[in-house]
Amino acid sequence: MHGLKGERVLMRIHIGERDKFESEPLYWAIVQMLRKRHYAGATVTRGIMGFGASSRIHAARFLDLSLDLPIIVECVETQEKIDEILPTLDEMVGGGLITLEKVNVITYRPHETNEGRDEEVPAHMTGSNPIT
């Protein structure tokens, strides 16, 4: 068990689907970096519509070939581990928003079926747009 119960910090990283870091999707690079540093977990959510500092609307529309949908990477960890990763994220995230809020973790335990799993990439994520 990770021992995550109690007061922790929820970090949300708001970026765009097209954002890259060293030629790979930024959300993918962030999740891989968090995993390598043994953070408790991360979730990537793809939005259907949003806008940011530029005020440009990004929306999922039928036949839209140039999507840059909003992406949110979430991670719950201790304040110390979040503080430790912020300088690295500052280098990785060229444009976006990072928010932090205190949360109370009630339960945290891994799925038994996921123990010892290799870092496999599902087939649907191997194309040019890994999130679709």
Secondary structure, DSSP 4 states (H G I P E B T S, - for coil): -----EEEEEEEEEEETT-EETTEEHHHHHHHHHHHTT-S--EEEE-SEE--TT---EE--TT-SS---EEEEEEEE-HHHHHHHHHHHHHH-SS-EEEEEEEEE------GGGTT------GGGSSSSTT-
